[in-house]
Amino acid sequence: MKIGIVSRWNATCGVGMHAELIGREFMRLGHEVRIFAPTIESASRWWHHCLVRKDEDYVVRCYEEVSPSGEGGGVDPAPLFREDLDLLIVESYVSLPKEKVEAILPEIRRKGTFIVLVVHEGFKKDIGYRDPSIFDMVVVFDDRYIEELLKDWKGLVDMEIIPFPCGRVVENRRAFGEGGLRFITFGRQPEGEYRDFVDALDRLSRRVSFEYRVIRADHALGIKRPWLKEEVRPLAEEDVYRELLSSDIHLLPKGNTSGVVVSSTLCQCVGTQVPILTPSTRHYERVPEDVAIRYTGVDDLVRKMERLIEDEVYRKKIKRAMKEYARENSATKVALQFLNLLKSSASRISSRSISPTPTDVSPAP
């Protein structure tokens, strides 16, 4: 089949990660894939977007994201209109120019393309589509998205729960603590979200020798400790795996939010089976405790660090749970679930009426 994906791509971003995990799996399964991505300049206005590699020849950057202040946003529809797609996946997120994307979908759908919306937004106010029936299917990561964000869409469009895909399972040949105990954090989370880790490691350093590696995608934290080693460089997927497999405990910063959210970083990393310590936030409401070890406060964090360091039986339990979770939600299984949406719904495509094509489409600069 020929599959199109509207999404960020090759970037430090959970939206792009989702697209890459399923998109590369589609290609591995023998399908032809086209990526319709935002201009680098417009996407880079958002703090969490940073390119990690050069675009492949199947990527075309044909839309402008809405700015953080709510301005701009446009789509050049020509690249999408040129393709005769069997399946188009629209990764929906806050800065996607939704009105402009929505305007071009009827013409794409007229060709018989099956259109799937993947909801990444965490708040109902950010959904922003006028007519959900323009999509053949809406995909969410768990039931919270339906109950908290999309209740009004029930009966208007078919919805399916497909979990966020996990990165591949990799067996680590390095023994725990081999060559010295190592903690690791990577990414570009706000600086304040590292505070608990630094405070806990300050206490731990009084009785345990270790190294804490912080790899930031954009700028340094500016924190000085004898046990802290900091680098500034974005990590591609292969770099993430290499760095995790040379570490013992992954400290994953996450801030509190009242919105519906999942942790794409956890999904990316869980297959390495390097234990993850993270704050107790909404990101992990549907994740087993052994897969994401949550803490509530610095005292609790220190206790859980010490248990991971000292209790080998506990570490083995964590590794088993992480491997099982990664396999249950593998990119292969998730990609096949997307393909099955098209197969199971094929009989409904030809019978559905198509509305006239709107003309309000602003091209990207």
C-alpha positions as CSV (number, residue, x, y, z in Angstrom):
1,M,0.0,0.0,0.0
2,K,0.9,3.7,-0.2
3,I,0.7,5.3,3.2
4,G,1.0,9.0,4.0
5,I,1.7,10.5,7.4
6,V,1.2,14.2,8.3
7,S,3.6,14.8,11.2
8,R,6.8,16.1,12.7
9,W,9.7,13.9,11.7
10,N,13.3,13.4,12.6
11,A,12.9,15.5,15.7
12,T,13.0,15.4,19.5
13,C,9.3,15.3,19.8
14,G,6.8,12.6,20.9
15,V,4.5,13.3,17.9
16,G,7.4,12.7,15.5
17,M,8.5,9.6,17.5
18,H,5.1,8.1,17.1
19,A,5.1,8.7,13.4
20,E,8.6,7.4,13.0
21,L,8.0,4.2,15.0
22,I,5.0,3.2,12.9
23,G,6.2,4.8,9.7
24,R,9.5,2.9,9.6
25,E,7.6,-0.3,10.6
26,F,5.3,0.2,7.6
27,M,8.3,0.4,5.4
28,R,9.9,-2.7,7.0
29,L,6.6,-4.5,6.2
30,G,7.0,-3.6,2.5
31,H,4.7,-0.6,2.2
32,E,5.5,2.7,0.5
33,V,5.5,5.7,2.8
34,R,5.4,9.4,2.3
35,I,5.9,11.9,5.1
36,F,4.3,15.3,5.0
37,A,6.2,17.3,7.7
38,P,6.3,20.9,8.9
39,T,8.9,23.5,7.8
40,I,11.9,23.3,10.1
41,E,11.7,27.0,10.8
42,S,8.1,26.9,12.0
43,A,8.4,23.7,14.1
44,S,11.6,25.0,15.7
45,R,9.7,27.9,17.3
46,W,8.5,25.3,19.9
47,W,11.0,24.5,22.7
48,H,10.6,20.7,22.4
49,H,11.4,20.5,18.6
50,C,15.0,19.9,17.6
51,L,16.2,18.0,14.5
52,V,18.3,14.9,15.1
53,R,19.0,13.8,11.5
54,K,18.8,14.8,7.9
55,D,15.5,14.1,6.1
56,E,15.1,11.1,3.9
57,D,14.0,11.4,0.2
58,Y,10.4,10.4,1.1
59,V,10.0,13.4,3.4
60,V,8.5,16.7,2.1
61,R,8.1,19.7,4.3
62,C,4.9,21.2,3.1
63,Y,3.1,22.9,6.0
64,E,3.8,25.7,8.5
65,E,3.0,25.2,12.1
66,V,1.0,27.6,14.2
67,S,3.3,29.6,16.4
68,P,3.4,29.3,20.2
69,S,1.4,32.6,20.3
70,G,-1.2,31.2,18.0
71,E,-0.2,33.0,14.8
72,G,0.4,31.7,11.3
73,G,-0.1,28.2,10.0
74,G,-0.6,27.0,6.5
75,V,-0.5,24.0,4.2
76,D,0.7,23.6,0.6
77,P,-1.7,20.8,-0.5
78,A,0.0,20.0,-3.8
79,P,2.3,17.3,-2.4
80,L,-0.6,15.5,-0.8
81,F,-2.9,15.9,-3.9
82,R,-0.2,14.4,-6.1
83,E,-0.2,11.1,-4.2
84,D,-2.8,8.4,-4.6
85,L,-2.7,7.2,-1.0
86,D,-4.5,4.1,0.4
87,L,-4.1,5.4,4.0
88,L,-3.4,8.9,5.4
89,I,-2.5,9.2,9.0
90,V,-2.8,12.7,10.5
91,E,-0.8,13.1,13.7
92,S,-2.8,15.8,15.5
93,Y,-1.0,18.1,17.9
94,V,-1.4,21.6,19.3
95,S,0.6,23.5,16.6
96,L,-0.8,21.6,13.6
97,P,-2.7,24.1,11.4
98,K,-5.9,22.1,11.8
99,E,-8.3,24.3,9.9
100,K,-6.1,24.2,6.9
101,V,-5.5,20.5,7.1
102,E,-9.1,19.8,7.6
103,A,-9.9,21.9,4.5
104,I,-7.9,19.6,2.1
105,L,-9.1,16.3,3.4
106,P,-12.3,15.9,1.4
107,E,-10.3,16.1,-1.9
108,I,-7.9,13.5,-0.6
109,R,-10.8,11.3,0.6
110,R,-12.5,11.6,-2.7
111,K,-9.8,9.4,-4.2
112,G,-10.7,6.6,-1.8
113,T,-8.0,7.4,0.8
114,F,-8.8,6.1,4.3
115,I,-8.0,8.9,6.7
116,V,-7.0,8.3,10.4
117,L,-6.6,11.0,13.0
118,V,-4.2,10.3,15.9
119,V,-4.9,12.5,18.9
120,H,-1.9,13.8,20.8
121,E,-3.6,16.8,22.4
122,G,-4.1,16.7,26.1
123,F,-6.9,19.2,26.6
124,K,-10.3,19.4,25.0
125,K,-9.8,23.0,24.0
126,D,-6.9,22.1,21.8
127,I,-8.7,19.6,19.6
128,G,-9.9,22.3,17.2
129,Y,-11.7,20.3,14.4
130,R,-15.0,21.6,13.1
131,D,-16.3,18.2,11.8
132,P,-14.9,15.0,13.2
133,S,-16.8,13.0,10.5
134,I,-14.2,14.2,8.0
135,F,-12.1,11.3,9.4
136,D,-12.7,7.7,8.8
137,M,-11.3,6.7,12.2
138,V,-9.9,8.5,15.2
139,V,-7.1,6.7,17.2
140,V,-6.3,7.5,20.8
141,F,-3.7,5.9,23.1
142,D,-6.0,4.9,26.0
143,D,-9.6,5.4,27.3
144,R,-8.9,8.7,29.0
145,Y,-8.7,10.5,25.7
146,I,-12.3,9.4,24.8
147,E,-13.7,10.1,28.2
148,E,-12.0,13.4,28.9
149,L,-11.5,14.9,25.5
150,L,-13.7,13.3,22.9
151,K,-17.1,12.5,24.6
152,D,-18.8,14.9,22.1
153,W,-17.4,12.9,19.2
154,K,-19.2,9.7,20.2
155,G,-21.6,8.6,17.5
156,L,-20.0,11.1,15.0
157,V,-16.9,9.1,14.1
158,D,-15.5,5.7,14.9
159,M,-12.8,5.7,17.5
160,E,-10.2,3.1,18.3
161,I,-7.7,2.6,21.2
162,I,-4.2,1.8,19.9
163,P,-1.4,2.2,22.4
164,F,1.7,4.4,21.8
165,P,4.3,2.1,20.2
166,C,7.4,1.0,22.1
167,G,11.0,0.9,20.8
168,R,12.6,-2.4,20.1
169,V,13.8,-4.8,22.8
170,V,17.5,-4.9,23.2
171,E,19.4,-7.2,25.6
172,N,22.1,-5.5,27.6
173,R,25.3,-7.5,28.0
174,R,26.7,-5.0,30.5
175,A,26.3,-6.1,34.1
176,F,24.6,-3.7,36.6
177,G,27.2,-1.2,37.9
178,E,29.9,-2.6,35.6
179,G,32.7,0.0,35.4
180,G,30.9,2.1,38.0
181,L,27.3,3.0,38.8
182,R,25.8,5.4,36.2
183,F,22.6,7.4,36.2
184,I,21.4,9.0,32.9
185,T,18.9,11.6,31.8
186,F,18.6,12.9,28.2
187,G,16.3,15.3,26.3
188,R,15.4,18.9,26.8
189,Q,12.9,19.1,29.6
190,P,12.6,22.4,31.5
191,E,15.5,22.8,34.0
192,G,13.3,22.8,37.1
193,E,12.3,19.2,36.4
194,Y,15.8,18.0,37.2
195,R,15.7,19.5,40.7
196,D,14.5,16.3,42.5
197,F,17.2,14.2,40.8
198,V,20.0,16.6,41.8
199,D,18.7,16.8,45.4
200,A,18.4,13.0,45.7
201,L,21.8,12.4,44.2
202,D,23.3,14.9,46.6
203,R,22.1,12.7,49.5
204,L,23.1,9.5,47.8
205,S,26.6,10.8,47.1
206,R,27.4,10.8,50.8
207,R,27.5,7.0,50.8
208,V,27.6,5.8,47.1
209,S,30.0,6.5,44.3
210,F,28.4,7.1,40.9
211,E,28.2,9.3,37.8
212,Y,25.2,11.2,36.6
213,R,25.2,11.8,32.8
214,V,22.9,14.5,31.6
215,I,22.6,14.9,27.8
216,R,20.7,18.0,26.8
217,A,19.4,18.6,23.2
218,D,19.8,22.4,23.3
219,H,21.6,24.1,26.3
220,A,23.3,23.1,29.5
221,L,21.6,23.1,32.9
222,G,24.5,25.0,34.5
223,I,24.5,22.8,37.6
224,K,27.9,21.9,39.0
225,R,28.5,18.7,40.9
226,P,31.6,16.5,41.0
227,W,29.5,13.5,40.0
228,L,27.6,15.3,37.2
229,K,28.8,15.0,33.6
230,E,26.8,17.1,31.1
231,E,26.8,17.2,27.3
232,V,24.8,19.2,24.8
233,R,23.8,17.3,21.7
234,P,20.5,15.9,20.3
235,L,20.3,12.1,20.3
236,A,19.0,10.1,17.4
237,E,17.3,6.7,18.2
238,E,20.5,4.8,17.9
239,D,22.3,7.2,20.2
240,V,19.6,6.9,22.8
241,Y,20.0,3.1,22.9
242,R,23.8,3.3,23.1
243,E,23.7,5.7,26.0
244,L,21.1,3.8,27.9
245,L,22.8,0.5,27.5
246,S,26.0,2.0,29.1
247,S,24.0,3.2,32.1
248,D,22.2,1.6,35.1
249,I,19.3,3.8,36.1
250,H,17.3,6.1,33.8
251,L,16.1,9.3,35.6
252,L,13.2,10.6,33.5
253,P,12.0,14.2,34.3
254,K,8.3,15.0,33.8
255,G,6.3,17.9,35.1
256,N,2.8,17.7,36.5
257,T,-0.1,18.4,34.1
258,S,-3.9,18.2,34.4
259,G,-4.2,17.1,30.8
260,V,-4.3,13.7,29.3
261,V,-0.8,12.6,28.4
262,V,1.5,9.6,27.8
263,S,5.3,9.5,28.0
264,S,6.7,8.9,24.6
265,T,10.2,8.8,26.2
266,L,9.2,5.9,28.3
267,C,7.9,4.1,25.3
268,Q,11.1,4.8,23.4
269,C,13.3,3.5,26.1
270,V,11.4,0.7,27.8
271,G,12.9,-2.0,25.5
272,T,16.4,-1.4,26.9
273,Q,15.2,-2.7,30.3
274,V,17.2,0.0,32.1
275,P,15.1,0.8,35.1
276,I,13.2,4.1,34.9
277,L,12.7,6.4,37.9
278,T,10.2,9.2,37.3
279,P,7.8,11.5,39.1
280,S,4.2,10.3,39.7
281,T,2.4,12.2,37.1
282,R,-0.5,11.6,34.6
283,H,2.0,10.3,32.0
284,Y,1.9,6.9,33.7
285,E,-1.7,6.4,34.7
286,R,-2.0,3.4,32.4
287,V,1.6,2.1,32.9
288,P,2.4,-0.7,35.4
289,E,4.4,0.4,38.4
290,D,7.2,-2.0,37.6
291,V,7.6,-0.5,34.1
292,A,7.7,3.1,35.3
293,I,8.9,3.4,39.0
294,R,7.1,6.4,40.3
295,Y,8.3,8.5,43.2
296,T,6.5,11.1,45.4
297,G,9.1,13.5,46.8
298,V,12.8,13.4,47.2
299,D,12.8,11.0,50.3
300,D,10.8,8.5,48.3
301,L,13.1,8.9,45.3
302,V,16.2,8.2,47.4
303,R,14.6,5.1,48.9
304,K,13.8,3.8,45.4
305,M,17.3,4.6,44.1
306,E,18.8,2.6,47.0
307,R,16.5,-0.4,46.4
308,L,17.5,-0.5,42.7
309,I,21.1,-0.4,43.6
310,E,21.0,-3.0,46.4
311,D,18.2,-5.5,45.4
312,E,19.2,-7.7,42.5
313,V,15.9,-9.7,42.7
314,Y,13.9,-6.5,42.4
315,R,16.0,-5.3,39.4
316,K,15.3,-8.6,37.6
317,K,11.6,-8.2,38.3
318,I,11.7,-4.7,36.8
319,K,13.6,-5.9,33.7
320,R,11.0,-8.7,33.1
321,A,8.1,-6.2,33.3
322,M,9.8,-3.7,31.0
323,K,10.5,-6.4,28.4
324,E,7.0,-7.7,28.5
325,Y,5.5,-4.2,28.2
326,A,7.8,-3.4,25.2
327,R,6.8,-6.6,23.4
328,E,3.1,-6.2,24.1
329,N,3.2,-2.7,22.6
330,S,5.8,-3.2,20.0
331,A,6.0,-1.0,16.9
332,T,5.2,-4.1,14.8
333,K,2.0,-4.8,16.7
334,V,0.9,-1.2,16.6
335,A,1.6,-0.7,12.9
336,L,-0.4,-3.9,12.2
337,Q,-3.3,-2.5,14.2
338,F,-3.3,0.6,12.0
339,L,-3.3,-1.5,8.9
340,N,-6.1,-3.6,10.2
341,L,-8.3,-0.4,10.6
342,L,-8.2,0.0,6.9
343,K,-9.0,-3.7,6.2
344,S,-11.8,-3.9,8.7
345,S,-13.4,-0.6,7.5
346,A,-13.0,-1.1,3.7
347,S,-16.6,-1.9,3.1
348,R,-17.7,1.5,4.6
349,I,-15.4,3.7,2.5
350,S,-17.3,3.4,-0.8
351,S,-20.7,3.8,0.9
352,R,-19.9,7.1,2.7
353,S,-21.0,10.3,1.2
354,I,-18.2,12.9,0.6
355,S,-18.8,16.6,1.3
356,P,-17.8,19.3,-1.2
357,T,-14.1,20.3,-1.1
358,P,-13.6,23.6,0.9
359,T,-11.4,26.2,-0.8
360,D,-10.0,27.9,2.3
361,V,-6.5,26.6,2.1
362,S,-3.6,28.9,2.9
363,P,-0.3,27.6,1.4
364,A,2.7,27.4,3.6
365,P,5.4,30.0,2.7
